[in-house]
């Protein structure tokens, strides 16, 4: 009995033992700390004075009913705290020995809000206030931006006060160095943040929290803010400490182990070295509706959700093989068929030679934490989807604009070139007839030859006029950030690239000098190069499609932009002919895109070239002098 009382006294809560008639014969230190009363005042029925007068009759009725039925139930009542405030608690009873019971009061005042969560709308603040956890929004640099109402209530401070405090004002001093290092590492590497730490409540008490922060990114993958969720795990921590203490105290007696563990408000189990379960506590049986006999061996696996069973089995077998401690998240079926998420932990017990002689474990209910995480993830997904839809619309508009432009050029070429070509054919036929006459009409043949030359020059003039049309002087010259211009084009083409299964890898040099030129025309060149690269990979099979867009400075300190694909490439002899007007390697191409693109780059005092890669595909690159260079000044004067 003395061992049992020492275990009760070590419980980090308000715990006591009493006779079946409700007379207390022992209270732990948690009672003294919570109520501010000494042990002598609680003995017998003295502990009743700490219960709210309106709740005491009902508590006594439920106590007697529980004792008569020999079945543990939860009893709700208000308990007077040391500061004179009544707080709602739940009293959990379990039989400890013959005619003796163990009781545990747990403060649940913070969780008795009966309000229905407000419907989710587009207001981010309203959404995070609905998450049942401490939620904070941080800037990309890690500074506090916004917190939800639960954060303010727990810490007892306003947002402005929290923004002025240092992290040391709320984090336990023993946890502070690790928290700072982990958070700085997460912000620096943009990797998710996970930690367990103690946060100080408004009344000065510290609670354990599991904190997790995820970065939110825009369409270009840039971190726009951090979402930090902290879930109270103080009760689970107390349960874990209680389990460790109970196992150490009663390891010599399986009977006493079962008695005390069954009084713990959590799931505890043990298994043989081969993984065969030999014990689950009464809490586990009450939750699942299974008996100890049904759970032994591998019978417990019937309570695992079908979608989690195979993965949990593989993980459990891996632990048995390695002999190392581990933890896994899975859903367990309640007796009414409802599934809840649990964190399943397993720790090996070893003999003096290091061999595993037994496994001990606990299952912690994490349903509230999972719901909070899924809601936060849903918020992020609904935002990655809206941006994707916007990108598709932009891509479609860009595609339609490009098609409309090419259609207009096609119609113009067909109309302008048709007449001189028809004249050339007619004159050539006439010339042949005159030369074939007997005797040949040489004078007439010479005249038709001259008309043929005239019509040929007319066709050339049409081409020159079209070239002049696409290189007219009415452009807007400004300082252009080539990185920014390329990002805008990529944002419009993301939907096109995704539909074609192309993986884009941007690699933009920081602090890239600006160039002087027309932003729209330069973006037209970038768009044309990316679309050409995408089309070059359309017929490719047997390997993934990669597109690499990069910027930087070349050996002459000129600014360059390169588009590299792993498509079909081109013949080495075509390296220069690709830029000739009306030359194309596509079955449905017109051969004017690269010609126009080179004209635009040359008007910016730059060079557009094409090279074959060492591996598959090709690279198209243009270079332009930086804004401060002499060539750029010449461009500015010529414009």
Buried (B, 14 or more C-beta within 10 A) or exposed (E): EEEBBEBBBBBBBBBBBBEBEBEBEBBBBBBBEBBBBEBEBBBBEBBBEBBBEEBBEEBBEBBEEBBEEEEBEEBBBBBBBEEEEBBBBBBBBBBBEEEBBBBBBBBBBEEEEEEEEEEEEEEBEBBBBBBBBBBBBBBBEBEBBBBBBBBBEBBEBEBEEBEEEEEEEBBBEEBBEEBBEBBEEBBEEEEEBEBBBBBBBEEEEBBBBBBBBBBBBEBEEEBEBBBBBBBBBBBBBBBBEBBEBBBEBBEEEEEBBBBBBBBBBBBBBBBBBEBEBBBBBBBBBBBBEBEBEBBBBEBBEEBBBEEBBEEBBEBBEEBBEEEEEBBBBBBBBBEEEEBBBBBBBBBBEEEEEEEBEBBBBBBBBBBBBBBBBEBBEEBBEEBEEEBBEBBBEBBEEBBEEBEEEBEEBEEBBEEBBEEBBEBBEBBBEBBEEBBEEEEEBEEBBEBBBEBBEEBBEBBEEBBEEBBEEBBEEEBEBEEBBBBEBBBBBBBBBBBBBBEBEBEBEBEBBEEBBBBBBBBEBBBBBBBBBBBBBBBBBEEBEEEEBBBBBBBBBEEEEBBBBBBBBBBBBBEEEBBEBBBBBEBBBEEEBBBBBBBBBBBBBEBBBBBBBBBBBEEBBBBBBBBBBBBEBEBBBEBEEEB
